[in-house]
Amino acid sequence: MSIKVIKRFKMTNPGGNVISKFRDTFQIVNKDLLKWFPGHMNKGLKQMQQQLKGVDCVIEVHDARLPISGHYADFSNTLTILKPHIFILNKVDLLDLRFKELIIAKLKETGLSNILFTNFKDNCCKGVNKILPLAKQLIKQSDRYNREQESSFGIMIIGVPNVGKSSLINRLRSNNLRKSKAVQIGAVAGITRSVLTRVKVLENPDIYVLDTPGILSPQVTDVQTGLKLALVGCMQDHLVGPEMLADYLLFWLNKNERFEYVNMLGLTEPHDDILYVLTYIAATFKKTVKIKNFDGSIIIRPNFKYAAEYFINLFRKGELGYYCLDKDLLEPSIK
């Protein structure tokens, strides 16, 4: 896909000084994103810990657009300790690749290594093809303790919701065994609810993997992180609300001077008012809803929910450009 970056938009006062026409901060009201930790995740984490004795390697999967915020740091204290560990950043096809080297450097500063970038939708993805050879190498170099006499290898796939863990298992199984998918996948966070039975993905040596429920930190420390996780689909949309999520997307695009949405939506210029943008989208597609007024009369208004979901999906499919939502956490920053 060819990305066309349109001109930057600035406003000036009579003296010629630049005036920002966009918000500097994002205000969120009456929404608590800091306590989302469904019961199945807490239960799933305990199940995963119980399965560790049959595991030789842990593969951690994250969304490449959120390489820092999306990382559940507590995994290192609960699941990856004393186990070979591979850190995968998936959906690299949606990442602004200018940040790739900065991401690697930043993650290595935190002690992470064996970092691979992947696109599980690509049958010939080089990153995917490196996973099992790297896993075998790391396992053979490690102390397997109680599994030293076991000829087969066990791998656990972990990560936050909706980053492609199940897709990875299906891709490995298809590429190496030429077999159909073995685990359910979906575009909504929370499809995998429990640790499943192991799935064979390679023979000679036999390698089995465990799919696991997506785990988010019990306490997302700030609202911005929660919103970014929601924006890439690591939280179910209804927990935030599509209109608010669309507003945050508009805020982030404007703040980072990414105005591809203007041409994509057919606007004449960028806007900071999400109601204007959603109204424009709804009018373009002739989407309305009927609402009963307090006196029983019917009011027809734009379908803001449809418009918000349309705007968000454009972003998630890469049709508004490629991004690194953690660019503010990477140094030096790239403009």
Buried (B, 14 or more C-beta within 10 A) or exposed (E): EEEEEBEEBEEEEEEEEEEEEBBEEBEBEEEEBBEBBBEBBEBBBEBBEEBBEBBBBBBBBBBBBBBBBBBBEBBBEBBBEEBBBBBBBBBBBBBBEEBBEBBBEBBEEEEBEBBBBBBBEEEEBEBBBBBBEBBBEBBEEBEBEEBEEEEBBBBBBBBBBBBBBBBBBBBBBBBBBEEEBBBEBEEEBBBBBEBBEBBBBBEEEEBBBBBBBBBBBBEBEEBBBBBBBBBBBBBBBEBBBBBBBBBBBBBBBBBBBBBBBBEBBEBEEBBBEBEEBBBBBBEEEEBBEEEEEEEEEEEEEBBBBBBBBBBBBBBBEBEBBBBBBBBEBBEEEEE
